[in-house]
Amino acid sequence: MGKDEVKVLGMWASPFCMRVKIALAEKGVTYEEILENDLFGEKSALLLKSNPVHKQVPVLLHGDKPVVESTNIITYIDEVWPSPPLLPACAYERSRARFWADFIDRKVFSAGRGIWMANGEEQVESSKTEFLDILIYLDGTLGDKDYFTGDTFGLVDILLIGVTSWFCVFEKYGNFKVADHYPKLGAWMERCYARQSVLDAQIDSNNLFDLVSMIRQTNGLQ
């Protein structure tokens, strides 16, 4: 591999891989995507070599250097290809962006997973309440801004918009719409999905529904 060649080890349904693809597209970086073929079985030799600790996608290969974990990868991308920047110039605003990045990584997807992996109506309602309570904070910090750090699409937007690719699943199994509860977040999602970088990385919702149905059946859930 050439020293400046870029590859992304990914999986079609991963919201975290979607993040990386969006970041690269925003920077105008050309890359090759290498998809894992077996979603639940044996990992590829390249993935195991590139990420021997977690054995998970995404992995960014920049030349012969592997970079792992989606938020860490995007930070690396922003440092190597600094224009346009994904973080604000102000140190305080950068600290706020990193705080919300960590909040999203820790909270949002795992709470949403609780909805579609719930067993029975009581669990569904409890998980849905937890998920919507988490979004209160994101809706509040977004406010009336176009993007989370103001007028510029950046790190926090990329991290959350990747996870929103699974909102259709959370909404289906929880019988709700995020935009009904949080119209500002709904408008933000529409703005983000109007960007070519996001459209090109979008995950097919019908394929997600099929995948989730299979996972639920495997776990004895109807």
Phi, psi and omega in degrees: 000134177296156187294338180251006180288140183241129175229151177237120172273121187217187176214137192301328186267000187279120175293338181282326173291323177303319178304312184296318180296322177296314181300316179296320179294320178298328180274350183074028182268126176279137182211164174252132178261130178242113186267141170290131183277323184257109186290329188237359184249228187290135176279152178291154179298324180294319178295315181296324178289321187279329181224069186290341182280302183264337179057039184230154169270158002277156169229131173262125174255113178249100192065233179260014183255117176274138175236130187239165180072123193302315181293320176297320179297315182294323175298319177297314179303318182293330179280322182283321179240085192286352183238131352284148183291147178260353177238151180295159178286329182287130182300319180295315180294326175296319180296322177294319178298318179293325176299311182289330174299315179295320178300312180298313182298323184279330195248312202289306186293319181296322177293319178296322178299326178300332180290308186278350173258008180289150179244095179103159187297322182298316178295321179300311182296320178296316180292322179296317178299316178299316181297312182293327177294327176293319182292339177307316184292321180290320177297322180292317181286332175293313180057227182262010181285156175291318180226172189294333178251018176121236183270353189247129175293126187214202187305308184298318178299315181297316182296316182284321183295330174299315180292329180296344176299339178260359181300327179301324178289313179301318182291321180297311184279341177262353179056057178204171175232127180303317183296333177291326180275324185225081183302327180293319175295321178299317178293323177298317179298318178299319178298315182294318182287351173279348179280138182298324181299323180282316178303316183292335182263359188301143179264135182291122185292323180296321176294324176297315179301318179296318180297313182295320177301318179295317180297317180297317179297320178299329181264012176075024180254141181264000000 
